[in-house]
Amino acid sequence: MVVVFAVLALVIIFVIAAVAIGRETGRLDAQPPRPVFDMDEAVEWIGDRLPFEVGAELSHDDVRTILGFSLEHYRMTTLRSNGHGSEPRDDEVVVGEAETLAYVLERCRETGRSWDTVHVRAVLDAQMAYLDAIGALGPPEDR
């Protein structure tokens, strides 16, 4: 008799677990995947889509460095708007294209890089295209 109750309890536990897992799987399947910025994927994607003249002069390591400067600027701007690491706010943070370009060019000069505006702008434009391609920019009506 004890064996029957043990088997019955196991069957009930299995059914509850299967229903819960099935419900969560269906819920997650209905949601679009969250965009994830993968640096290696971004470098490859952007490096392969640069204009020929720029791509001939920049290596993938150069693209990685420019992207790093750009992400550094985004991170600093976000922290500054949130009060240097305080609790995140619901306010949107808008980072201007011109200020990002200026920041990256300044970092290039500081680190002794010889890239000019054409090189950096091409990488930043391709970065925006990459962010759009992975769905990180949101729907067109929100931009």
N, C-alpha and C positions, 0 to 999 in steps of 0.2 A: 504494500500500500504506500509506503514511504517513497518507493521508486516511482510510482505513478504520479505522486504529487511533485516530486523533483523534476520529472520530465515535463509535466504540465507547466510548472513554474518556468522552466527553460524555454518552452515554446512561447509562453506569454511574453517573456523578456525579449525573445527574438522578434516577435511580431511588433512590439512597441519600438524597438530599435530600428527595424526595417521601415516602419511608417515615418519615424522621425528623420531618418537619413533620406528617405525618398522625398519628403516634404522640403527639406533644406536643399537637396539637389535640384529640385524643380524651381525653387525660389532663386537660387544662384544662377541657374541656367537662363532664367528670364532676364537677368541683369546683364548689361553690356560689360565686357571686361574693363577693368581699370587700366588706364594707360600707365606704362612704366617706362621711364627714361633709362635705357641701358646704354652706358657710355660706349662700350665696344661696338654695339649695333649702330649707335648714332654715328660714330666715327666712320665706320664702313659705309653706311648709307649716305652720309653727307660727302665724304671723300669721293665717292663714285658719281656724285651728281654736281660737282663743281664745274664751272665753265672751264673749257679746255686750257685756256691761258693760265688760270689760277691753279687748276689741278696739276699742271705741269711744273709749277713752282713750289707747291705745298705737299709735304708728305702727310701720311696719316697721323704721324706723331705731331706734326704742326697743327693739324686740324684738332687733335685731342687737346693740345695746349690752348688753342683759341677757345674751344668749347669750355675748357676748365675755367678760363678767365671770365667767360660769359656767365657760367653757373655761379662762380664766386660773386659776381655782381648781383645776380638775382638773390642769392642767399643774404648778402649784406643788406640789400634793399628791403627784403622781407623782415629781417631782424630789426632793422632801423624802424620800420613802420609798426612793428609789434612791441617797441620799447625795449630793444636789446634782450630778447629772450624771455619776455614775460609771457603770460598766458596768451595764446593765439586769439585774435579778434575775428569777428565775422566780416570785417571790412575787406573789400577787394583791394589788392595791391596792384597798381599798374606800373609797369616798368617800360619807359620809353625807349624806342629803338635808337634814337640819337644818343641818349645818355649811356646806353649799353655799348654802342660803338665807341664813344669817347673813352669809357672806362677801359675797354679791351685794348684800344690803341695806347692808352697811357701805361697799362700793364706790360704791353709789348715793349715799349720804350724802356721801362724800368728794368726789364729782364734782358735787354740787349737784342731783342728780336728786330729784324729788319722788314717786317711785313708792313705794307701800307694799307690805306683805307680800302682799296679795291680787294685785297686779299681777305681782310677781316670782314668786310661787308658781304662778300660772297659766302663765307662760312656762316655768318649770322643769318643771312637770307635762307640758306639751305637748312640751317637749324630750325627756323620757323616752319619750313616745309616739312621737316621731319616730325616736329611736334604736331603739326596738322595731320600728318599721315598716321600717327599712332593714336590720334584722338585726344591729345592733351589740351587742345585749344577750345574744345567744346563746339557746340553747333554753330553754324555761321551766323544765326540771328543773335547769338550772345556776344559776338565780337564787335 
